[in-house]
Amino acid sequence: MRSSVSAKRWGADLNVLEGIRVVDLSQNIAGPHSTQTLGDLGADVIKIEPPRGDPTRSWGPPFWEGEAPLFLSYNRNKRSVVLDLKSEAGKDVLWRLVDSADVFVQAYRAGVIEKLGFAYDQVRQRRPRIIYASVTGYGSRGPLAERPGYDPLIQAYTGVMSLTGYPEGPPARVGGSVVDVGTGILTALGILAALRERDQSGKGTHVETSLLATSLGWVSYHVQGYLASGVVPGRMGTGLASIAPYEAFRTQDGELMISAGNDGIFERLCKALELDALLDDQRFQGNPSRVAHRDVLHELIEPTTERLTTAELRSLLDDHRVPSAPIRDISQVVDDEQVRANELLEPVDHPRIPGYRDVAFPVQFDGARPPTRTVPPAAGEHTAEVLAELGYSEREIAGLTGGD
């Protein structure tokens, strides 16, 4: 089902990966996000699901007309084929798909894909030009290679949770699935690079990503800071360890994030709040000194911000070119004027969900975005269609699908 908006606005001709077939065995978020990205760019993504479907189909509530928002978020522009890969018939179908595939994506725990018979060496032997992507939790080597990896577990393991929250509170998980989504982006990037290499060399590649590697990337400057200083970084609430003032300040009716990222902005902040005396205070001369005295600095600034409403303070700071942003919830974001102006929520005709909207592809090409060509599929929605494309007869298809 195609998007209801015009092809011109949503760049329906931006199918730069048209002609690329992706066989997607991944589930949950990281792998599906990577293949959705490829599908958004025009690839033919065939999502292989077990007889019970991708587990994220049941991750809720909430549900939207019976469908899980989490599944909806990472599975547009794909076709769904249900296969029992423990059966020989299911494996035969998958091998036929491999024969026509450019990309193969799997996110099984170490050892599982080998038992199924579709490890990289096995697939490469049959299809030497294939780009084979493996997404793991903890990487393919080491003592934890066979452990399942999930976003919150990796956030905990890599120190992300130790850095999230307020100093007086316990560690907290980052609200979004940043490790999963980041791994999806990096996997898609690796696949695109491998396709480019294949264009030049004619050879396939094994692309490997892990939640562990992605999450370490998110805290890389904390790692470098520790290696440089020996000081273990901790939780700082809304603040950032290396810059001050760079945090939320209370207002009459809430809080406002203020980012004085350099000396010039700090000077303008002080002038906006009529706190010129801070500019002559040796404790606040240069960012390193401000960082060393951040708590005192915060205590000197906040009594002034508390006298203003959030809107008044933001307007005042805007007049003085001081970056700031209100702290909002999702209900405010989806109806935001800036989100609308950039068309970041795409209205889509969905056969099962009236009034459906989806977060649009985040990259524009000459002012246009790739559209939602097909909505997230029902489990097995395209099984018969894909089997027919592979040359199966109607009788064979009926046998494989139970006559559905």
DRENROGU-961796 format. One record per residue (C-alpha): z, y, x; residue in three letters. Coordinates in pm, whole numbers, padded with zeros to 5 digits, always signed. Example, Ala and Ser with C-alpha at 12.3 -4.5 7.8 and 13.67 -1.06 7.14 Angstrom:
% DRENROGU-961796
+00780-00450+01230ala
+00714-00106+01367ser
END
This chain:
% DRENROGU-961796
+00000+00000+00000met
-00114+00323+00160arg
+00066+00652+00187ser
+00020+00883-00110ser
-00047+01188+00109val
-00388+01287+00233ser
-00547+01111+00527ala
-00604+01444+00700lys
-00237+01548+00695arg
-00113+01214+00818trp
-00392+01142+01067gly
-00522+00815+00921ala
-00779+00793+01201asp
-00514+00774+01475leu
-00533+00397+01502asn
-00553+00396+01880val
-00445+00030+01896leu
-00694-00089+01634glu
-00826-00429+01739gly
-00501-00526+01913ile
-00324-00821+01747arg
+00051-00856+01791val
+00238-01176+01708val
+00597-01075+01645asp
+00871-01339+01649leu
+01155-01088+01678ser
+01428-01013+01425gln
+01704-00758+01370asn
+01622-00414+01522ile
+01511-00390+01887ala
+01207-00618+01872gly
+01098-00510+01523pro
+01123-00144+01621his
+00895-00205+01918ser
+00634-00384+01708thr
+00658-00124+01430gln
+00570+00137+01692thr
+00262-00066+01787leu
+00176-00106+01419gly
+00214+00267+01362asp
-00047+00316+01634leu
-00292+00085+01458gly
-00220-00264+01592ala
-00241-00563+01358asp
+00121-00680+01368val
+00188-01026+01224ile
+00559-01071+01171lys
+00664-01437+01185ile
+00970-01503+00971glu
+01173-01822+00920pro
+01182-01977+00572pro
+01492-01771+00487arg
+01335-01448+00613gly
+01448-01196+00873asp
+01830-01177+00857pro
+01818-00798+00819thr
+01668-00843+00473arg
+02023-00919+00357ser
+02203-00652+00563trp
+02368-00438+00298gly
+02475-00280+00074pro
+02323-00040+00021pro
+02001-00189-00115phe
+01703+00007-00247trp
+01559-00173-00548glu
+01689-00495-00394gly
+01555-00427-00043glu
+01770-00355+00263ala
+01720-00005+00410pro
+01774-00148+00757leu
+01481-00387+00716phe
+01272-00110+00560leu
+01339+00115+00860ser
+01179-00110+01123tyr
+00907-00316+00957asn
+00632-00095+00815arg
+00269-00148+00912asn
+00314-00524+00951lys
+00204-00841+00777arg
+00465-01108+00705ser
+00398-01479+00760val
+00670-01736+00691val
+00662-02036+00926leu
+00902-02317+01000asp
+00874-02327+01378leu
+01085-02642+01391lys
+00798-02827+01225ser
+00477-02935+01397glu
+00271-02772+01122ala
+00444-02440+01178gly
+00393-02464+01554lys
+00025-02544+01504asp
-00018-02224+01302val
+00160-02022+01567leu
-00064-02163+01840trp
-00368-02058+01640arg
-00222-01710+01616leu
-00160-01708+01991val
-00527-01792+02044asp
-00622-01467+01870ser
-00336-01250+01997ala
-00322-00973+02254asp
+00056-00935+02245val
+00338-01183+02183phe
+00691-01049+02125val
+01004-01263+02110gln
+01375-01180+02117ala
+01540-01521+02114tyr
+01849-01604+02312arg
+01771-01761+02650ala
+01667-02124+02609gly
+01566-02108+02242val
+01202-02009+02289ile
+01167-02279+02555glu
+01290-02543+02310lys
+01037-02422+02054leu
+00762-02463+02315gly
+00652-02099+02335phe
+00802-01976+02662ala
+00598-01736+02872tyr
+00456-02001+03106asp
+00357-02217+02809gln
+00186-01934+02623val
+00020-01792+02936arg
-00129-02129+03021gln
-00311-02128+02689arg
-00379-01752+02669arg
-00388-01605+03024pro
-00469-01250+02908arg
-00176-01223+02670ile
+00093-00957+02704ile
+00417-01148+02650tyr
+00727-00936+02581ala
+01080-01077+02595ser
+01373-00879+02455val
+01718-01007+02552thr
+02075-00891+02519gly
+02206-00920+02873tyr
+01888-00979+03072gly
+01717-01301+03178ser
+01946-01378+03474arg
+02317-01385+03547gly
+02621-01549+03387pro
+02569-01381+03048leu
+02196-01449+03014ala
+02245-01700+02734glu
+02486-01489+02531arg
+02358-01321+02214pro
+02344-00944+02242gly
+02395-00698+01958tyr
+02399-00320+01972asp
+02777-00269+01929pro
+02857-00546+02176leu
+02638-00386+02441ile
+02781-00041+02364gln
+03123-00191+02432ala
+03013-00382+02743tyr
+02834-00093+02914thr
+03101+00172+02862gly
+02925+00367+02587val
+03219+00314+02352met
+03466+00420+02621ser
+03286+00757+02625leu
+03263+00801+02248thr
+03537+00960+02038gly
+03828+01190+02115tyr
+04065+01147+02412pro
+04362+01082+02187glu
+04175+00824+01979gly
+04038+00474+02041pro
+03687+00400+02170pro
+03420+00432+01901ala
+03071+00302+01838arg
+02789+00557+01837val
+02685+00601+01472gly
+02319+00503+01516gly
+02190+00181+01669ser
+02089+00372+01980val
+02079+00069+02211val
+01858-00133+01977asp
+01626+00155+01896val
+01603+00262+02260gly
+01518-00093+02363thr
+01247-00099+02099gly
+01093+00219+02239ile
+01106+00089+02596leu
+00957-00246+02494thr
+00666-00071+02323ala
+00621+00146+02633leu
+00615-00162+02855gly
+00361-00332+02630ile
+00134-00027+02634leu
+00154-00013+03013ala
+00073-00384+03033ala
-00227-00340+02803leu
-00351-00061+03028arg
-00309-00285+03333glu
-00498-00563+03155arg
-00785-00322+03091asp
-00814-00280+03468gln
-00726-00625+03601ser
-00806-00856+03311gly
-00469-01024+03354lys
-00176-01066+03118gly
+00181-00965+03199thr
+00535-01071+03115his
+00721-00759+02995val
+01101-00796+02998glu
+01354-00558+02843thr
+01721-00593+02760ser
+01984-00411+02561leu
+02194-00409+02879leu
+01933-00219+03080ala
+01869+00029+02800thr
+02236+00103+02751ser
+02292+00160+03122leu
+02011+00412+03101gly
+02198+00599+02828trp
+02502+00639+03055val
+02312+00682+03382ser
+02455+01023+03466tyr
+02805+00895+03393his
+02737+00609+03635val
+02609+00850+03898gln
+02908+01076+03840gly
+03147+00788+03896tyr
+02964+00676+04210leu
+02978+01031+04341ala
+03342+01105+04260ser
+03528+00781+04196gly
+03659+00937+03875val
+03625+00719+03565val
+03477+00933+03284pro
+03652+00928+02949gly
+03612+01038+02590arg
+03559+01409+02533met
+03506+01440+02159gly
+03211+01674+02107thr
+03215+01799+02466gly
+03018+01714+02778leu
+03202+01651+03104ala
+02969+01850+03328ser
+02918+02168+03120ile
+03153+02416+02952ala
+03167+02557+02695pro
+02947+02288+02542tyr
+03129+02155+02234glu
+03232+02219+01874ala
+03449+02516+01781phe
+03640+02551+01456arg
+03529+02811+01203thr
+03676+02930+00873gln
+03504+02650+00683asp
+03418+02381+00938gly
+03288+02353+01292glu
+02989+02478+01489leu
+02846+02319+01802met
+02795+02579+02075ile
+02600+02507+02393ser
+02642+02757+02675ala
+02439+02562+02926gly
+02413+02829+03196asn
+02576+03151+03315asp
+02338+03372+03120gly
+02415+03203+02790ile
+02789+03214+02865phe
+02764+03587+02923glu
+02582+03637+02593arg
+02841+03420+02415leu
+03126+03635+02546cys
+02949+03955+02443lys
+02872+03817+02097ala
+03238+03732+02040leu
+03358+04055+02209glu
+03538+03852+02473leu
+03406+04045+02771asp
+03734+03996+02957ala
+03640+03632+03011leu
+03349+03744+03226leu
+03588+03897+03478asp
+03825+03600+03482asp
+03786+03407+03808gln
+03857+03081+03625arg
+03528+03113+03440phe
+03299+03232+03720gln
+03023+02973+03729gly
+02996+02644+03548asn
+03205+02432+03790pro
+03500+02669+03739ser
+03453+02671+03364arg
+03448+02290+03363val
+03772+02284+03564ala
+03937+02513+03309his
+03757+02397+02995arg
+04073+02350+02785asp
+04198+02701+02857val
+03851+02843+02792leu
+03832+02664+02457his
+04173+02798+02357glu
+04064+03153+02438leu
+03737+03131+02244ile
+03840+02942+01930glu
+04073+03205+01775pro
+03769+03430+01746thr
+03535+03164+01603thr
+03799+03067+01346glu
+03782+03414+01190arg
+03419+03361+01090leu
+03247+03120+00855thr
+03007+02872+01009thr
+02710+03066+00871ala
+02846+03399+00998glu
+02915+03261+01344leu
+02574+03099+01371arg
+02401+03419+01263ser
+02598+03618+01519leu
+02513+03373+01797leu
+02147+03370+01694asp
+02141+03748+01734asp
+02265+03703+02091his
+02039+03404+02172arg
+02327+03158+02206val
+02225+02801+02104pro
+02433+02651+01823ser
+02405+02401+01539ala
+02615+02309+01236pro
+02762+01960+01212ile
+02599+01805+00907arg
+02583+01475+00722asp
+02276+01270+00627ile
+02257+01411+00273ser
+02206+01756+00423gln
+01953+01635+00677val
+01713+01468+00432val
+01671+01792+00236asp
+01660+02018+00540asp
+01398+02290+00557glu
+01319+02218+00922gln
+01273+01846+00852val
+01036+01935+00567arg
+00844+02186+00777ala
+00772+01918+01037asn
+00693+01653+00773glu
+00945+01411+00922leu
+01008+01233+00592leu
+00684+01080+00470glu
+00634+01017+00096pro
+00481+00672+00053val
+00349+00478-00247asp
+00565+00166-00255his
+00486-00106-00511pro
+00853-00200-00552arg
+01044+00123-00480ile
+00961+00437-00684pro
+01003+00765-00497gly
+01005+00592-00159tyr
+01022+00806+00155arg
+01027+00696+00517asp
+01110+00863+00847val
+00769+00947+00992ala
+00631+00841+01329phe
+00795+01088+01569pro
+00490+01174+01782val
+00205+01403+01679gln
-00149+01392+01817phe
-00330+01725+01781asp
-00092+01811+01498gly
-00130+01484+01306ala
+00089+01176+01277arg
-00017+00813+01231pro
+00047+00724+00867pro
+00227+00442+00694thr
-00071+00219+00619arg
+00135-00060+00465thr
+00496-00061+00348val
+00745-00316+00486pro
+00627-00651+00347pro
+00801-00902+00128ala
+00887-01222+00314ala
+00571-01432+00344gly
+00364-01176+00157glu
+00064-01231+00384his
+00102-01598+00474thr
-00198-01718+00275ala
-00409-01423+00385glu
-00344-01480+00756val
-00389-01858+00729leu
-00726-01802+00568ala
-00825-01570+00854glu
-00731-01849+01095leu
-00972-02084+00920gly
-00735-02291+00707tyr
-00881-02427+00385ser
-00729-02350+00045glu
-00594-02704+00033arg
-00436-02672+00378glu
-00288-02335+00285ile
-00139-02481-00031ala
+00018-02758+00175gly
+00165-02517+00427leu
+00299-02273+00169thr
+00418-02520-00091gly
+00145-02412-00326gly
+00263-02050-00350asp
END
